[in-house]
C-alpha cells in the first residue's frame, strides 16, 4: 500500500527538470527513504547514549584511590 505526497516546487525548477529524462518520483522517494533512515539512526544513537549515561558511576576517583592506599 502506498500514499500520495504532493509538493510544490518553483516553476523554473520544473522547467529545468523537464530537460532530463529522469523518474523524479523515484528520485524523491529514494531521498526521503535515506533521510528517514538517517533520522532513525540518530534517534537510536541518542537513546543508546542516554541509557549509557545512566550506567556511569558517579564516584570521585580521588576518593577511591585514597581508600585503596589506606588499605
Backbone atoms as SQL, in Angstrom:
CREATE TABLE atoms (id INTEGER PRIMARY KEY, chain TEXT, resi INTEGER, resn TEXT, atom TEXT, x REAL, y REAL, z REAL);
INSERT INTO atoms VALUES
  (1, 'A', 1, 'UNK', 'N', 0.846, -1.175, 0.000),
  (2, 'A', 1, 'UNK', 'CA', 0.000, 0.000, 0.000),
  (3, 'A', 1, 'UNK', 'C', 0.889, 1.235, 0.000),
  (4, 'A', 2, 'UNK', 'N', 0.428, 2.276, -0.630),
  (5, 'A', 2, 'UNK', 'CA', 1.223, 3.498, -0.682),
  (6, 'A', 2, 'UNK', 'C', 0.331, 4.713, -0.472),
  (7, 'A', 3, 'UNK', 'N', 0.997, 5.830, -0.215),
  (8, 'A', 3, 'UNK', 'CA', 0.302, 7.093, -0.005),
  (9, 'A', 3, 'UNK', 'C', 0.836, 8.113, -0.992),
  (10, 'A', 4, 'UNK', 'N', 0.082, 9.155, -1.177),
  (11, 'A', 4, 'UNK', 'CA', 0.490, 10.214, -2.088),
  (12, 'A', 4, 'UNK', 'C', 0.974, 11.408, -1.292),
  (13, 'A', 5, 'UNK', 'N', 2.102, 11.964, -1.730),
  (14, 'A', 5, 'UNK', 'CA', 2.668, 13.163, -1.124),
  (15, 'A', 5, 'UNK', 'C', 2.800, 14.201, -2.225),
  (16, 'A', 6, 'UNK', 'N', 2.209, 15.354, -2.022),
  (17, 'A', 6, 'UNK', 'CA', 2.256, 16.410, -3.020),
  (18, 'A', 6, 'UNK', 'C', 3.172, 17.513, -2.532),
  (19, 'A', 7, 'UNK', 'N', 4.050, 17.981, -3.407),
  (20, 'A', 7, 'UNK', 'CA', 4.936, 19.085, -3.039),
  (21, 'A', 7, 'UNK', 'C', 4.844, 20.183, -4.093),
  (22, 'A', 8, 'UNK', 'N', 5.191, 21.379, -3.698),
  (23, 'A', 8, 'UNK', 'CA', 5.231, 22.495, -4.635),
  (24, 'A', 8, 'UNK', 'C', 6.696, 22.840, -4.879),
  (25, 'A', 9, 'UNK', 'N', 7.003, 23.051, -6.139),
  (26, 'A', 9, 'UNK', 'CA', 8.350, 23.482, -6.499),
  (27, 'A', 9, 'UNK', 'C', 8.227, 24.709, -7.392),
  (28, 'A', 10, 'UNK', 'N', 9.255, 25.525, -7.435),
  (29, 'A', 10, 'UNK', 'CA', 9.190, 26.701, -8.315),
  (30, 'A', 10, 'UNK', 'C', 9.053, 26.291, -9.789),
  (31, 'A', 11, 'UNK', 'N', 8.359, 27.108, -10.551),
  (32, 'A', 11, 'UNK', 'CA', 8.128, 26.832, -11.969),
  (33, 'A', 11, 'UNK', 'C', 9.447, 26.684, -12.717),
  (34, 'A', 12, 'UNK', 'N', 10.389, 27.520, -12.396),
  (35, 'A', 12, 'UNK', 'CA', 11.693, 27.468, -13.055),
  (36, 'A', 12, 'UNK', 'C', 12.375, 26.114, -12.830),
  (37, 'A', 13, 'UNK', 'N', 12.280, 25.602, -11.623),
  (38, 'A', 13, 'UNK', 'CA', 12.859, 24.293, -11.332),
  (39, 'A', 13, 'UNK', 'C', 12.157, 23.204, -12.134),
  (40, 'A', 14, 'UNK', 'N', 10.859, 23.280, -12.253),
  (41, 'A', 14, 'UNK', 'CA', 10.091, 22.302, -13.027),
  (42, 'A', 14, 'UNK', 'C', 10.545, 22.302, -14.491),
  (43, 'A', 15, 'UNK', 'N', 10.774, 23.488, -15.042),
  (44, 'A', 15, 'UNK', 'CA', 11.252, 23.600, -16.420),
  (45, 'A', 15, 'UNK', 'C', 12.635, 22.957, -16.566),
  (46, 'A', 16, 'UNK', 'N', 13.487, 23.215, -15.619),
  (47, 'A', 16, 'UNK', 'CA', 14.835, 22.629, -15.655),
  (48, 'A', 16, 'UNK', 'C', 14.774, 21.108, -15.540),
  (49, 'A', 17, 'UNK', 'N', 13.866, 20.598, -14.717),
  (50, 'A', 17, 'UNK', 'CA', 13.719, 19.155, -14.531),
  (51, 'A', 17, 'UNK', 'C', 13.282, 18.472, -15.823),
  (52, 'A', 18, 'UNK', 'N', 12.436, 19.140, -16.607),
  (53, 'A', 18, 'UNK', 'CA', 11.916, 18.553, -17.833),
  (54, 'A', 18, 'UNK', 'C', 13.010, 18.294, -18.871),
  (55, 'A', 19, 'UNK', 'N', 14.135, 18.957, -18.734),
  (56, 'A', 19, 'UNK', 'CA', 15.244, 18.767, -19.669),
  (57, 'A', 19, 'UNK', 'C', 15.870, 17.381, -19.537),
  (58, 'A', 20, 'UNK', 'N', 15.622, 16.729, -18.420),
  (59, 'A', 20, 'UNK', 'CA', 16.242, 15.444, -18.144),
  (60, 'A', 20, 'UNK', 'C', 15.189, 14.337, -18.129),
  (61, 'A', 21, 'UNK', 'N', 15.553, 13.223, -18.669),
  (62, 'A', 21, 'UNK', 'CA', 14.639, 12.070, -18.685),
  (63, 'A', 21, 'UNK', 'C', 14.892, 11.254, -17.417),
  (64, 'A', 22, 'UNK', 'N', 14.331, 11.741, -16.360),
  (65, 'A', 22, 'UNK', 'CA', 14.532, 11.137, -15.031),
  (66, 'A', 22, 'UNK', 'C', 13.169, 10.846, -14.424),
  (67, 'A', 23, 'UNK', 'N', 13.103, 9.758, -13.690),
  (68, 'A', 23, 'UNK', 'CA', 11.868, 9.460, -12.953),
  (69, 'A', 23, 'UNK', 'C', 11.968, 10.186, -11.612),
  (70, 'A', 24, 'UNK', 'N', 11.469, 11.405, -11.580),
  (71, 'A', 24, 'UNK', 'CA', 11.663, 12.269, -10.413),
  (72, 'A', 24, 'UNK', 'C', 10.972, 11.723, -9.176),
  (73, 'A', 25, 'UNK', 'N', 9.869, 11.043, -9.347),
  (74, 'A', 25, 'UNK', 'CA', 9.201, 10.474, -8.177),
  (75, 'A', 25, 'UNK', 'C', 10.094, 9.428, -7.515),
  (76, 'A', 26, 'UNK', 'N', 10.801, 8.661, -8.329),
  (77, 'A', 26, 'UNK', 'CA', 11.719, 7.653, -7.804),
  (78, 'A', 26, 'UNK', 'C', 12.888, 8.323, -7.065),
  (79, 'A', 27, 'UNK', 'N', 13.392, 9.406, -7.634),
  (80, 'A', 27, 'UNK', 'CA', 14.500, 10.150, -7.004),
  (81, 'A', 27, 'UNK', 'C', 14.065, 10.699, -5.651),
  (82, 'A', 28, 'UNK', 'N', 12.912, 11.313, -5.617),
  (83, 'A', 28, 'UNK', 'CA', 12.403, 11.906, -4.373),
  (84, 'A', 28, 'UNK', 'C', 12.129, 10.814, -3.341),
  (85, 'A', 29, 'UNK', 'N', 11.541, 9.711, -3.774),
  (86, 'A', 29, 'UNK', 'CA', 11.261, 8.595, -2.871),
  (87, 'A', 29, 'UNK', 'C', 12.550, 8.081, -2.229),
  (88, 'A', 30, 'UNK', 'N', 13.599, 7.923, -3.040),
  (89, 'A', 30, 'UNK', 'CA', 14.876, 7.433, -2.539),
  (90, 'A', 30, 'UNK', 'C', 15.491, 8.419, -1.533),
  (91, 'A', 31, 'UNK', 'N', 15.426, 9.706, -1.852),
  (92, 'A', 31, 'UNK', 'CA', 15.959, 10.723, -0.940),
  (93, 'A', 31, 'UNK', 'C', 15.213, 10.743, 0.392),
  (94, 'A', 32, 'UNK', 'N', 13.902, 10.617, 0.333),
  (95, 'A', 32, 'UNK', 'CA', 13.109, 10.591, 1.563),
  (96, 'A', 32, 'UNK', 'C', 13.447, 9.362, 2.389),
  (97, 'A', 33, 'UNK', 'N', 13.579, 8.211, 1.733),
  (98, 'A', 33, 'UNK', 'CA', 13.949, 6.984, 2.448),
  (99, 'A', 33, 'UNK', 'C', 15.294, 7.130, 3.148),
  (100, 'A', 34, 'UNK', 'N', 16.274, 7.681, 2.432),
  (101, 'A', 34, 'UNK', 'CA', 17.606, 7.872, 3.016),
  (102, 'A', 34, 'UNK', 'C', 17.554, 8.801, 4.224),
  (103, 'A', 35, 'UNK', 'N', 16.785, 9.872, 4.101),
  (104, 'A', 35, 'UNK', 'CA', 16.689, 10.835, 5.207),
  (105, 'A', 35, 'UNK', 'C', 16.014, 10.212, 6.424),
  (106, 'A', 36, 'UNK', 'N', 14.954, 9.442, 6.196),
  (107, 'A', 36, 'UNK', 'CA', 14.257, 8.782, 7.299),
  (108, 'A', 36, 'UNK', 'C', 15.203, 7.797, 7.990),
  (109, 'A', 37, 'UNK', 'N', 15.996, 7.055, 7.217),
  (110, 'A', 37, 'UNK', 'CA', 16.966, 6.127, 7.801),
  (111, 'A', 37, 'UNK', 'C', 17.999, 6.869, 8.639),
  (112, 'A', 38, 'UNK', 'N', 18.459, 8.017, 8.160),
  (113, 'A', 38, 'UNK', 'CA', 19.405, 8.835, 8.931),
  (114, 'A', 38, 'UNK', 'C', 18.793, 9.275, 10.255),
  (115, 'A', 39, 'UNK', 'N', 17.562, 9.755, 10.200),
  (116, 'A', 39, 'UNK', 'CA', 16.890, 10.228, 11.409),
  (117, 'A', 39, 'UNK', 'C', 16.655, 9.089, 12.395),
  (118, 'A', 40, 'UNK', 'N', 16.299, 7.912, 11.882),
  (119, 'A', 40, 'UNK', 'CA', 16.101, 6.748, 12.759),
  (120, 'A', 40, 'UNK', 'C', 17.418, 6.356, 13.423),
  (121, 'A', 41, 'UNK', 'N', 18.505, 6.409, 12.671),
  (122, 'A', 41, 'UNK', 'CA', 19.815, 6.076, 13.228),
  (123, 'A', 41, 'UNK', 'C', 20.210, 7.084, 14.307),
  (124, 'A', 42, 'UNK', 'N', 19.993, 8.359, 14.046),
  (125, 'A', 42, 'UNK', 'CA', 20.298, 9.387, 15.047),
  (126, 'A', 42, 'UNK', 'C', 19.481, 9.176, 16.322),
  (127, 'A', 43, 'UNK', 'N', 18.220, 8.832, 16.163),
  (128, 'A', 43, 'UNK', 'CA', 17.369, 8.592, 17.325),
  (129, 'A', 43, 'UNK', 'C', 17.883, 7.401, 18.126),
  (130, 'A', 44, 'UNK', 'N', 18.280, 6.341, 17.441),
  (131, 'A', 44, 'UNK', 'CA', 18.822, 5.163, 18.116),
  (132, 'A', 44, 'UNK', 'C', 20.100, 5.509, 18.871),
  (133, 'A', 45, 'UNK', 'N', 20.973, 6.274, 18.248),
  (134, 'A', 45, 'UNK', 'CA', 22.230, 6.689, 18.891),
  (135, 'A', 45, 'UNK', 'C', 21.933, 7.511, 20.141),
  (136, 'A', 46, 'UNK', 'N', 20.996, 8.429, 20.048),
  (137, 'A', 46, 'UNK', 'CA', 20.628, 9.255, 21.203),
  (138, 'A', 46, 'UNK', 'C', 20.092, 8.385, 22.346),
  (139, 'A', 47, 'UNK', 'N', 19.268, 7.403, 22.010),
  (140, 'A', 47, 'UNK', 'CA', 18.714, 6.518, 23.038),
  (141, 'A', 47, 'UNK', 'C', 19.811, 5.694, 23.705),
  (142, 'A', 48, 'UNK', 'N', 20.752, 5.208, 22.915),
  (143, 'A', 48, 'UNK', 'CA', 21.860, 4.424, 23.473),
  (144, 'A', 48, 'UNK', 'C', 22.723, 5.299, 24.375),
  (145, 'A', 49, 'UNK', 'N', 23.014, 6.515, 23.932),
  (146, 'A', 49, 'UNK', 'CA', 23.812, 7.440, 24.755),
  (147, 'A', 49, 'UNK', 'C', 23.107, 7.758, 26.064),
  (148, 'A', 50, 'UNK', 'N', 21.796, 7.937, 25.999),
  (149, 'A', 50, 'UNK', 'CA', 21.026, 8.248, 27.203),
  (150, 'A', 50, 'UNK', 'C', 21.096, 7.090, 28.193),
  (151, 'A', 51, 'UNK', 'N', 20.890, 5.869, 27.665),
  (152, 'A', 51, 'UNK', 'CA', 20.963, 4.695, 28.546),
  (153, 'A', 51, 'UNK', 'C', 22.369, 4.485, 29.085),
  (154, 'A', 52, 'UNK', 'N', 23.372, 4.731, 28.281),
  (155, 'A', 52, 'UNK', 'CA', 24.754, 4.556, 28.719),
  (156, 'A', 52, 'UNK', 'C', 25.095, 5.587, 29.797),
  (157, 'A', 53, 'UNK', 'N', 24.558, 6.782, 29.655),
  (158, 'A', 53, 'UNK', 'CA', 24.814, 7.826, 30.648),
  (159, 'A', 53, 'UNK', 'C', 24.255, 7.478, 32.013),
  (160, 'A', 54, 'UNK', 'N', 23.171, 6.733, 32.032),
  (161, 'A', 54, 'UNK', 'CA', 22.566, 6.331, 33.302),
  (162, 'A', 54, 'UNK', 'C', 23.396, 5.262, 34.006),
  (163, 'A', 55, 'UNK', 'N', 24.220, 4.549, 33.235),
  (164, 'A', 55, 'UNK', 'CA', 25.019, 3.467, 33.805),
  (165, 'A', 55, 'UNK', 'C', 26.345, 3.942, 34.398),
  (166, 'A', 56, 'UNK', 'N', 26.720, 5.147, 34.110),
  (167, 'A', 56, 'UNK', 'CA', 28.011, 5.636, 34.592),
  (168, 'A', 56, 'UNK', 'C', 28.023, 5.756, 36.109),
  (169, 'A', 57, 'UNK', 'N', 29.129, 5.355, 36.696),
  (170, 'A', 57, 'UNK', 'CA', 29.278, 5.501, 38.140),
  (171, 'A', 57, 'UNK', 'C', 29.619, 6.950, 38.444),
  (172, 'A', 58, 'UNK', 'N', 29.003, 7.455, 39.448),
  (173, 'A', 58, 'UNK', 'CA', 29.260, 8.842, 39.822),
  (174, 'A', 58, 'UNK', 'C', 30.041, 8.863, 41.132),
  (175, 'A', 59, 'UNK', 'N', 31.317, 8.472, 41.007),
  (176, 'A', 59, 'UNK', 'CA', 32.183, 8.398, 42.173),
  (177, 'A', 59, 'UNK', 'C', 33.434, 9.201, 41.876),
  (178, 'A', 60, 'UNK', 'N', 33.897, 9.919, 42.860),
  (179, 'A', 60, 'UNK', 'CA', 35.127, 10.685, 42.715),
  (180, 'A', 60, 'UNK', 'C', 36.307, 9.722, 42.762),
  (181, 'A', 61, 'UNK', 'N', 37.109, 9.692, 41.700),
  (182, 'A', 61, 'UNK', 'CA', 38.212, 8.740, 41.622),
  (183, 'A', 61, 'UNK', 'C', 39.268, 8.994, 42.695),
  (184, 'A', 62, 'UNK', 'N', 39.433, 10.240, 43.111),
  (185, 'A', 62, 'UNK', 'CA', 40.434, 10.520, 44.150),
  (186, 'A', 62, 'UNK', 'C', 40.048, 9.845, 45.462),
  (187, 'A', 63, 'UNK', 'N', 38.757, 9.777, 45.733),
  (188, 'A', 63, 'UNK', 'CA', 38.290, 9.097, 46.944),
  (189, 'A', 63, 'UNK', 'C', 38.613, 7.605, 46.870),
  (190, 'A', 64, 'UNK', 'N', 38.396, 6.991, 45.731),
  (191, 'A', 64, 'UNK', 'CA', 38.696, 5.573, 45.572),
  (192, 'A', 64, 'UNK', 'C', 40.191, 5.300, 45.730),
  (193, 'A', 65, 'UNK', 'N', 41.010, 6.153, 45.154),
  (194, 'A', 65, 'UNK', 'CA', 42.464, 5.977, 45.256),
  (195, 'A', 65, 'UNK', 'C', 42.908, 6.112, 46.706),
  (196, 'A', 66, 'UNK', 'N', 42.384, 7.120, 47.388),
  (197, 'A', 66, 'UNK', 'CA', 42.744, 7.334, 48.784),
  (198, 'A', 66, 'UNK', 'C', 42.346, 6.130, 49.657),
  (199, 'A', 67, 'UNK', 'N', 41.126, 5.623, 49.418),
  (200, 'A', 67, 'UNK', 'CA', 40.668, 4.442, 50.198),
  (201, 'A', 67, 'UNK', 'C', 41.559, 3.235, 49.916),
  (202, 'A', 68, 'UNK', 'N', 41.950, 3.058, 48.688),
  (203, 'A', 68, 'UNK', 'CA', 42.814, 1.924, 48.344),
  (204, 'A', 68, 'UNK', 'C', 44.175, 2.053, 48.999),
  (205, 'A', 69, 'UNK', 'N', 44.732, 3.247, 49.032),
  (206, 'A', 69, 'UNK', 'CA', 46.047, 3.461, 49.650),
  (207, 'A', 69, 'UNK', 'C', 45.995, 3.242, 51.155),
  (208, 'A', 70, 'UNK', 'N', 44.883, 3.599, 51.756),
  (209, 'A', 70, 'UNK', 'CA', 44.756, 3.434, 53.208),
  (210, 'A', 70, 'UNK', 'C', 44.655, 1.958, 53.597),
  (211, 'A', 71, 'UNK', 'N', 44.185, 1.116, 52.704),
  (212, 'A', 71, 'UNK', 'CA', 44.100, -0.312, 52.991),
  (213, 'A', 71, 'UNK', 'C', 45.475, -0.872, 52.931);
